[in-house]
Amino acid sequence: MMRTVSMLILLICGLTSAGAAEPALPKFEDVTEQAGIRFKHSYGDHHLSNIVEGTGPGVVFFDYNGDGHLDLYFLNGCWLREVNDNLGRDLRGKLANALYRSNGDGTFTDVTEKAGVGDRGYGMGGSAADYDNDGDWDLYVLNYGPNIFYRNNGDGTFTDVSAKSGLNDPSWSLSAPWLDYDNDGDLDVYVANYLKYDAGKFRDFYPAAGYPGPLSYAAQPDRLYRNNGDGTFTEVTRQAGLYFPDGRSMSAVATDLNNDGRIDLYVTNDATPNCYFVNTGKGTFVNETMLWGLAFGEGGQGASSMGPVIGDVNRDGLLDVYIPDMAYGCLLINKGKWFADITAPSSLAVVCGQYTGWGGGLIDYDNDGYLDVFVANGNPHHEYTEEDVLLRNDHNGKFIDVAVQSGRYFFEKYVGRGAAFADYDNDGDMDILVMNLNGPAKLLRNDGGNRNHWLTIAPKLRGSKVEALGARVTVTVGKMRMVQEVSAVLGYLSQSDPRAHFGLGRAVKADLVEVRWPGGKTTRLKDVKAGQILAIIEGEK
């Protein structure tokens, strides 16, 4: 009803005002069907009845075949005796994850069976990385139950190396960012684990709540796995100073928040304080969450924080944090030595407070040089639908609700969960993929975002087709410096486009492009033409 009234107001204003100065905003078009995507998520049952069923799903963008076009991996549930009701047994053996290959023309083809990645476990989230440095993306599937790790064979197929690699973590895993924490040249992985479900034994809860919340169950600790360089991993959580047994992690991101050149870990937790683990550069981490003001929401309580996303919101060269949650969300601005919560002053609270946020994104959807906010919303304990939100950065510290101006999709309601962001059609503007609980995945094509100029940077290590995770890209246009990291695992349960995308506004070139590589070296390019996806190879000019 609120969105309907808003649309009427917009129409009336459009009829009564002569020649608005503001340019037309981009619109998002639901192109799921015409793109050939037929994926529908299921939690393995016909009635939502517990926290396992209500938590997923996520999605992974990655170019598994190295053709320059991003492909999609969808996570699905399954029927499990310890999770689902007996009435859902008709779904047993009928649900699986799915891999959709981009055809390069805006459409996708389901290649799950051919690729050999149709895991039938209880899928939650996923991530991709080149763990063996052979130049292609490998795929990590995060489950309620043992995780599955697929090695990319380089010929369009994958091999299950879960047990051999040591990454078959048996916990309930939700997120797994990759990082070279010990600077030895290969990628390690941090696995964010949630809680230990009791197969429905705990029944002391208020029935209107739908089912018990996270504090009704014991937490499961996260794990850091060090890459041994031979195809195997060793769990080193305690040695690295990362053992935190009470977190109930929802998602995590590997990022350099303190700008010291080392990749840290920021973990968002459910109903408990979040964790900011600072990389010491000596193979260990120190928990400095309280010192940086990153533990709680504005009210000082441990909120149900969902997936963290990172970006330079106010264009000061420092990376900020946005976290959707069950209240207003949190926009935390980096002040150099601490973070300030500006959720209310930025006008995000008044919009997001009426919803339950899950999959968030900081994307410059209109390419004006400033990051905007998208959030996928949905009730946490019931299949009550909600609209998603889109808020445009006004360049002055506030966000404007532009959902009603941005396409018919924003008048539809779903039970949203994970979301991922990518320029899937390589046309210069950021598109959105939304995962809905027990509902259809939705691919939203950005129409009009490329009316402004743009530049996409793909930093790659020599001899690799894979983006260099952990690299930091800085683009200077006039007096504006824009910073973005190559850290694909962002937000809730999902992986987005690993390439660094920048809106340039009316500028036809970037004055300077700088890439700080994971090893610390820097590449600088001057007068870089707009309107291109530019691969920058480490060590090449």
Solvent accessible surface area in square Angstrom, and as a share of the most:
residue,aa,sasa,rsa
1,M,172,0.77
2,M,121,0.54
3,R,15,0.05
4,T,73,0.43
5,V,62,0.36
6,S,34,0.22
7,M,65,0.29
8,L,98,0.49
9,I,95,0.48
10,L,63,0.32
11,L,103,0.51
12,I,103,0.52
13,C,68,0.41
14,G,53,0.51
15,L,156,0.78
16,T,107,0.62
17,S,63,0.40
18,A,102,0.79
19,G,76,0.73
20,A,83,0.64
21,A,107,0.83
22,E,120,0.54
23,P,96,0.61
24,A,78,0.61
25,L,27,0.14
26,P,4,0.02
27,K,108,0.46
28,F,2,0.01
29,E,87,0.39
30,D,47,0.24
31,V,3,0.02
32,T,13,0.08
33,E,136,0.61
34,Q,119,0.53
35,A,1,0.01
36,G,23,0.23
37,I,5,0.03
38,R,160,0.59
39,F,16,0.07
40,K,119,0.51
41,H,4,0.02
42,S,13,0.09
43,Y,1,0.00
44,G,0,0.00
45,D,5,0.03
46,H,105,0.47
47,H,123,0.55
48,L,11,0.05
49,S,30,0.19
50,N,9,0.05
51,I,10,0.05
52,V,0,0.00
53,E,2,0.01
54,G,3,0.03
55,T,5,0.03
56,G,3,0.03
57,P,0,0.00
58,G,0,0.00
59,V,0,0.00
60,V,0,0.00
61,F,0,0.00
62,F,0,0.00
63,D,22,0.11
64,Y,11,0.04
65,N,56,0.29
66,G,28,0.27
67,D,70,0.36
68,G,41,0.40
69,H,50,0.22
70,L,7,0.04
71,D,0,0.00
72,L,0,0.00
73,Y,0,0.00
74,F,0,0.00
75,L,0,0.00
76,N,7,0.04
77,G,0,0.00
78,C,10,0.06
79,W,20,0.07
80,L,55,0.27
81,R,174,0.63
82,E,91,0.41
83,V,8,0.04
84,N,9,0.05
85,D,61,0.31
86,N,94,0.48
87,L,155,0.77
88,G,0,0.00
89,R,121,0.44
90,D,79,0.41
91,L,31,0.16
92,R,130,0.47
93,G,56,0.54
94,K,141,0.60
95,L,22,0.11
96,A,26,0.20
97,N,3,0.01
98,A,10,0.07
99,L,0,0.00
100,Y,10,0.04
101,R,72,0.26
102,S,5,0.03
103,N,65,0.33
104,G,34,0.33
105,D,106,0.55
106,G,23,0.22
107,T,43,0.25
108,F,10,0.04
109,T,55,0.32
110,D,79,0.41
111,V,13,0.07
112,T,18,0.11
113,E,165,0.74
114,K,142,0.60
115,A,1,0.01
116,G,42,0.41
117,V,0,0.00
118,G,28,0.27
119,D,22,0.12
120,R,136,0.50
121,G,24,0.23
122,Y,5,0.02
123,G,1,0.01
124,M,1,0.00
125,G,0,0.00
126,G,2,0.02
127,S,0,0.00
128,A,1,0.01
129,A,0,0.00
130,D,10,0.05
131,Y,10,0.04
132,D,50,0.26
133,N,90,0.46
134,D,77,0.40
135,G,13,0.13
136,D,23,0.12
137,W,5,0.02
138,D,0,0.00
139,L,0,0.00
140,Y,0,0.00
141,V,0,0.00
142,L,0,0.00
143,N,4,0.02
144,Y,26,0.10
145,G,18,0.17
146,P,84,0.53
147,N,0,0.00
148,I,30,0.15
149,F,1,0.00
150,Y,13,0.05
151,R,81,0.30
152,N,2,0.01
153,N,53,0.27
154,G,58,0.56
155,D,101,0.53
156,G,18,0.17
157,T,40,0.23
158,F,15,0.06
159,T,54,0.32
160,D,79,0.41
161,V,12,0.07
162,S,10,0.06
163,A,80,0.62
164,K,152,0.64
165,S,1,0.00
166,G,30,0.29
167,L,0,0.00
168,N,61,0.31
169,D,2,0.01
170,P,91,0.57
171,S,8,0.05
172,W,3,0.01
173,S,0,0.00
174,L,0,0.00
175,S,3,0.02
176,A,0,0.00
177,P,2,0.01
178,W,10,0.04
179,L,4,0.02
180,D,29,0.15
181,Y,11,0.04
182,D,42,0.22
183,N,97,0.50
184,D,78,0.41
185,G,54,0.52
186,D,17,0.09
187,L,24,0.12
188,D,0,0.00
189,V,0,0.00
190,Y,2,0.01
191,V,0,0.00
192,A,0,0.00
193,N,0,0.00
194,Y,4,0.01
195,L,0,0.00
196,K,129,0.55
197,Y,22,0.08
198,D,39,0.20
199,A,47,0.37
200,G,23,0.22
201,K,155,0.66
202,F,74,0.31
203,R,153,0.56
204,D,121,0.63
205,F,53,0.22
206,Y,163,0.62
207,P,104,0.65
208,A,66,0.51
209,A,42,0.32
210,G,24,0.23
211,Y,4,0.01
212,P,6,0.04
213,G,23,0.22
214,P,21,0.13
215,L,113,0.56
216,S,39,0.25
217,Y,13,0.05
218,A,65,0.50
219,A,19,0.15
220,Q,30,0.14
221,P,34,0.22
222,D,12,0.06
223,R,56,0.20
224,L,0,0.00
225,Y,13,0.05
226,R,87,0.32
227,N,3,0.02
228,N,60,0.31
229,G,55,0.53
230,D,102,0.53
231,G,19,0.18
232,T,41,0.24
233,F,16,0.07
234,T,54,0.31
235,E,76,0.34
236,V,4,0.02
237,T,3,0.01
238,R,163,0.59
239,Q,127,0.56
240,A,1,0.01
241,G,40,0.38
242,L,1,0.01
243,Y,87,0.33
244,F,65,0.27
245,P,52,0.33
246,D,88,0.46
247,G,3,0.03
248,R,29,0.11
249,S,2,0.01
250,M,4,0.02
251,S,0,0.00
252,A,1,0.00
253,V,0,0.00
254,A,7,0.06
255,T,0,0.00
256,D,1,0.00
257,L,1,0.01
258,N,34,0.17
259,N,69,0.35
260,D,59,0.31
261,G,35,0.34
262,R,85,0.31
263,I,26,0.13
264,D,0,0.00
265,L,0,0.00
266,Y,0,0.00
267,V,2,0.01
268,T,0,0.00
269,N,1,0.00
270,D,8,0.04
271,A,29,0.22
272,T,21,0.12
273,P,46,0.29
274,N,9,0.05
275,C,3,0.02
276,Y,0,0.00
277,F,4,0.02
278,V,13,0.08
279,N,4,0.02
280,T,39,0.23
281,G,36,0.35
282,K,175,0.74
283,G,24,0.23
284,T,50,0.29
285,F,8,0.03
286,V,73,0.42
287,N,69,0.35
288,E,47,0.21
289,T,8,0.05
290,M,131,0.58
291,L,128,0.64
292,W,16,0.06
293,G,38,0.37
294,L,0,0.00
295,A,4,0.03
296,F,63,0.26
297,G,13,0.12
298,E,108,0.49
299,G,65,0.62
300,G,48,0.46
301,Q,92,0.41
302,G,27,0.26
303,A,18,0.14
304,S,20,0.13
305,S,5,0.03
306,M,2,0.01
307,G,0,0.00
308,P,0,0.00
309,V,4,0.03
310,I,19,0.10
311,G,4,0.04
312,D,0,0.00
313,V,8,0.05
314,N,69,0.35
315,R,31,0.11
316,D,70,0.36
317,G,9,0.09
318,L,39,0.20
319,L,4,0.02
320,D,0,0.00
321,V,0,0.00
322,Y,1,0.00
323,I,2,0.01
324,P,2,0.01
325,D,6,0.03
326,M,86,0.38
327,A,37,0.28
328,Y,123,0.47
329,G,7,0.07
330,C,8,0.05
331,L,0,0.00
332,L,4,0.02
333,I,5,0.02
334,N,2,0.01
335,K,104,0.44
336,G,29,0.28
337,K,158,0.67
338,W,128,0.45
339,F,10,0.04
340,A,18,0.14
341,D,36,0.19
342,I,43,0.22
343,T,2,0.01
344,A,53,0.41
345,P,80,0.50
346,S,0,0.00
347,S,32,0.21
348,L,0,0.00
349,A,16,0.12
350,V,117,0.67
351,V,16,0.09
352,C,12,0.07
353,G,29,0.28
354,Q,86,0.38
355,Y,22,0.08
356,T,14,0.08
357,G,6,0.05
358,W,11,0.04
359,G,0,0.00
360,G,0,0.00
361,G,1,0.01
362,L,19,0.10
363,I,10,0.05
364,D,4,0.02
365,Y,0,0.00
366,D,7,0.04
367,N,0,0.00
368,D,23,0.12
369,G,1,0.01
370,Y,41,0.16
371,L,16,0.08
372,D,0,0.00
373,V,0,0.00
374,F,0,0.00
375,V,2,0.01
376,A,0,0.00
377,N,3,0.01
378,G,0,0.00
379,N,31,0.16
380,P,15,0.10
381,H,35,0.16
382,H,46,0.21
383,E,69,0.31
384,Y,129,0.49
385,T,66,0.38
386,E,28,0.12
387,E,16,0.07
388,D,5,0.03
389,V,1,0.00
390,L,0,0.00
391,L,0,0.00
392,R,48,0.18
393,N,6,0.03
394,D,42,0.22
395,H,80,0.36
396,N,127,0.65
397,G,42,0.41
398,K,94,0.40
399,F,5,0.02
400,I,90,0.46
401,D,58,0.30
402,V,5,0.03
403,A,0,0.00
404,V,18,0.11
405,Q,66,0.29
406,S,0,0.00
407,G,14,0.14
408,R,205,0.75
409,Y,6,0.02
410,F,0,0.00
411,F,65,0.27
412,E,65,0.29
413,K,101,0.43
414,Y,44,0.17
415,V,9,0.05
416,G,0,0.00
417,R,0,0.00
418,G,0,0.00
419,A,1,0.00
420,A,0,0.00
421,F,11,0.04
422,A,0,0.00
423,D,3,0.01
424,Y,8,0.03
425,D,41,0.21
426,N,40,0.21
427,D,50,0.26
428,G,0,0.00
429,D,0,0.00
430,M,16,0.07
431,D,0,0.00
432,I,0,0.00
433,L,0,0.00
434,V,0,0.00
435,M,1,0.00
436,N,2,0.01
437,L,5,0.02
438,N,41,0.21
439,G,8,0.08
440,P,48,0.30
441,A,1,0.01
442,K,29,0.12
443,L,0,0.00
444,L,0,0.00
445,R,67,0.24
446,N,1,0.01
447,D,56,0.29
448,G,15,0.15
449,G,0,0.00
450,N,60,0.31
451,R,132,0.48
452,N,31,0.16
453,H,61,0.27
454,W,30,0.10
455,L,0,0.00
456,T,4,0.02
457,I,0,0.00
458,A,3,0.02
459,P,0,0.00
460,K,38,0.16
461,L,71,0.35
462,R,151,0.55
463,G,80,0.77
464,S,25,0.16
465,K,130,0.55
466,V,8,0.05
467,E,16,0.07
468,A,4,0.03
469,L,21,0.10
470,G,16,0.16
471,A,0,0.00
472,R,15,0.05
473,V,0,0.00
474,T,12,0.07
475,V,0,0.00
476,T,23,0.13
477,V,27,0.15
478,G,54,0.52
479,K,211,0.89
480,M,47,0.21
481,R,111,0.41
482,M,1,0.00
483,V,6,0.03
484,Q,55,0.24
485,E,13,0.06
486,V,0,0.00
487,S,19,0.13
488,A,4,0.03
489,V,12,0.07
490,L,39,0.19
491,G,2,0.02
492,Y,0,0.00
493,L,3,0.01
494,S,2,0.01
495,Q,0,0.00
496,S,9,0.05
497,D,15,0.08
498,P,5,0.03
499,R,21,0.08
500,A,0,0.00
501,H,16,0.07
502,F,2,0.01
503,G,0,0.00
504,L,9,0.05
505,G,11,0.11
506,R,171,0.62
507,A,27,0.21
508,V,100,0.58
509,K,80,0.34
510,A,0,0.00
511,D,54,0.28
512,L,42,0.21
513,V,0,0.00
514,E,31,0.14
515,V,0,0.00
516,R,60,0.22
517,W,4,0.01
518,P,48,0.30
519,G,74,0.71
520,G,51,0.49
521,K,151,0.64
522,T,59,0.34
523,T,18,0.10
524,R,150,0.55
525,L,43,0.21
526,K,163,0.69
527,D,90,0.47
528,V,9,0.05
529,K,150,0.64
530,A,10,0.08
531,G,43,0.41
532,Q,56,0.25
533,I,63,0.32
534,L,41,0.20
535,A,53,0.41
536,I,7,0.04
537,I,42,0.22
538,E,43,0.19
539,G,60,0.58
540,E,82,0.37
541,K,231,0.98
